[in-house]
Amino acid sequence: MRGRMVFEPTDRIVVAGGGPAGLSAAEELRRQGFAGEILVLNSEPYPPYDRPAGSKGIVTGKQKPTDLYLELTPETGINWLLGRSAVDLDPVRQQVTVDTGEVYDYDGLVIATGSHSVFPKFWVEGEPGLHALHTLDDAWALRRDLQHASRVAVVGGGLTGCEVACSVVGMAREAVIIDSKDHVMDRAIGEPAGAAVTEEHLEYGVEMKLGRRVDAIERHRGRWRILLNDGKYTWADVVVVTAGERPDTEWLKESGLDISDGVLCDHALRVVGANNIVAAGAIARWPNLRYDDKPRRTGQWIAALEHGRAAAQALLAGDAEMPPVTILPRFWSQQGKLRIQACGELLPDADVQITEMRPGRRDAAAAGMLVTYYSANRMVGLVAVNAPHPFTAMTRMMLNDVPQNMELSSNIRSMRRLVNAS
Ligand SMILES: Cc1cc2nc3c(=O)[nH]c(=O)nc-3n(C[C@H](O)[C@H](O)[C@H](O)COP(=O)(O)OP(=O)(O)OC[C@H]3O[C@@H](n4cnc5c(N)ncnc54)[C@H](O)[C@@H]3O)c2cc1C
């Protein structure tokens, strides 16, 4: 990046996206002494809020929307434009256009527009009892419909889908998870822990239709008839689709940036092929040199906060060499009686070891289990179910285990060349 080294008090930095990544970037800019204007654009009409609580506190009615608003650091003088979407970026003129037609010049830009739900083929916008779950509005609409529902189908047995299903059962309603894998949460916690959690959820009362896909859904006498690819069907009053997320890059499609699966960044989160632009959070695809030099996205809350801070620092550093951003991806989830925690990368070619905290128990997950992933003699991934103490200790070890020889590989060097050439 032929960026600038010093930002002036007359400069403006635009932050596109007001989720955890955008918020932490904006606040870090001030912490680092940027004295100019910080303008945050956010499509949603709310201040930044705790999105993960959407599948927990809001759905169960334990929290109301205003409980989720995040505390903002007072007197930072950040200008929040809520309910306004960025619709275009011109990285040469350094301008962002918003949906009202206004054009904002910027001296620095943070791209933090996150991701949105993926909708399956059968999705019909606005149908009663058919829900996605990504925003606060989604969660609140689902909460309202759940009051009158006795049976809920959750399409997609990932982290969010499992949380919803357990919340629904906890509210004395029936829940059925439909997923193409033969166990839940495959991407989030891998096969061994996923299989054990599946058993536990069945025990808890969640019905499972696994190894199957939804072919179609039909409205019939006020309910949904859900046709599966094995020719069978099931019924539900409410259908919740949690079938994954995709980066929010629509507004960047004319920008010339590499937006194949998120915005391509270098190891310090500087956007490849642009000046004075960084990206953070679920939209950023960057090489996490803690593992390897393959650029990947990460879709977790803590990572978004850490990204925001690192991206702000990289933006203010201009051309200066920056240390690589080597965050340790991690999350936790409460599902029925299970506390599930994971950190690191569950690399497909890693050696997997399973430790049962109480060997021989049939309810291995409830009794406590640890699954560790080793690659090249390093622990690269860890999943714990009902084993919080060993998880905390081992996570500390992993946090400290940053490879020392993070030589920029040829892949990274070629990205740096691209950044420098822009
Ligand atoms: C229901 C649910 C439960 C979750 N639970 C967990 C959990 O338990 N643990 C965990 O680690 N993670 C969880 N996650 C994931 C976590 O919330 C995300 O990884 C995190 O929010 C990503 O932060 P972000 O700032 O990158 O993006 P987002 O949080 O997606 O924020 C991006 C913001 O940008 C706005 N935006 C989008 N396009 C534009 C545009 N063109 N112009 C302006 N603004 C725009 C969006 O409206 C949004 O407010 C959950 C996610 C969901 C949906």
The ligand as a Gaussian input file, in Angstrom:
#p B3LYP/6-31G(d) Opt

LIG

0 1
 C      -27.523000     -15.558000      15.448000
 C      -26.022000     -15.517000      15.530000
 C      -25.384000     -16.084000      16.626000
 C      -23.983000     -16.044000      16.716000
 N      -23.385000     -16.580000      17.815000
 C      -22.030000     -16.507000      17.924000
 C      -21.363000     -17.027000      19.090000
 O      -21.986000     -17.587000      19.988000
 N      -20.003000     -16.883000      19.163000
 C      -19.278000     -16.278000      18.190000
 O      -18.053000     -16.172000      18.297000
 N      -19.881000     -15.772000      17.068000
 C      -21.230000     -15.882000      16.927000
 N      -21.840000     -15.376000      15.809000
 C      -20.996000     -14.766000      14.767000
 C      -20.639000     -13.314000      15.118000
 O      -21.785000     -12.603000      15.483000
 C      -19.969000     -12.683000      13.899000
 O      -18.779000     -13.395000      13.611000
 C      -19.618000     -11.213000      14.139000
 O      -20.788000     -10.476000      14.386000
 C      -18.894000     -10.634000      12.925000
 O      -18.680000      -9.286000      13.159000
 P      -18.510000      -8.214000      11.969000
 O      -18.398000      -6.884000      12.615000
 O      -17.453000      -8.653000      11.070000
 O      -19.846000      -8.302000      11.116000
 P      -21.428000      -8.087000      11.521000
 O      -21.600000      -8.404000      12.963000
 O      -22.118000      -8.860000      10.499000
 O      -21.602000      -6.536000      11.346000
 C      -21.561000      -5.930000      10.089000
 C      -22.494000      -4.732000      10.098000
 O      -22.342000      -4.069000       8.839000
 C      -23.612000      -3.703000       8.350000
 N      -23.538000      -3.632000       6.884000
 C      -23.608000      -4.645000       5.984000
 N      -23.496000      -4.157000       4.723000
 C      -23.356000      -2.815000       4.855000
 C      -23.182000      -1.767000       3.919000
 N      -23.139000      -1.985000       2.612000
 N      -23.076000      -0.486000       4.399000
 C      -23.106000      -0.248000       5.736000
 N      -23.280000      -1.218000       6.657000
 C      -23.383000      -2.482000       6.228000
 C      -24.523000      -4.810000       8.838000
 O      -25.862000      -4.328000       8.899000
 C      -23.955000      -5.121000      10.210000
 O      -24.569000      -4.351000      11.206000
 C      -23.232000     -15.421000      15.693000
 C      -23.883000     -14.864000      14.590000
 C      -25.247000     -14.908000      14.496000
 C      -25.931000     -14.320000      13.287000

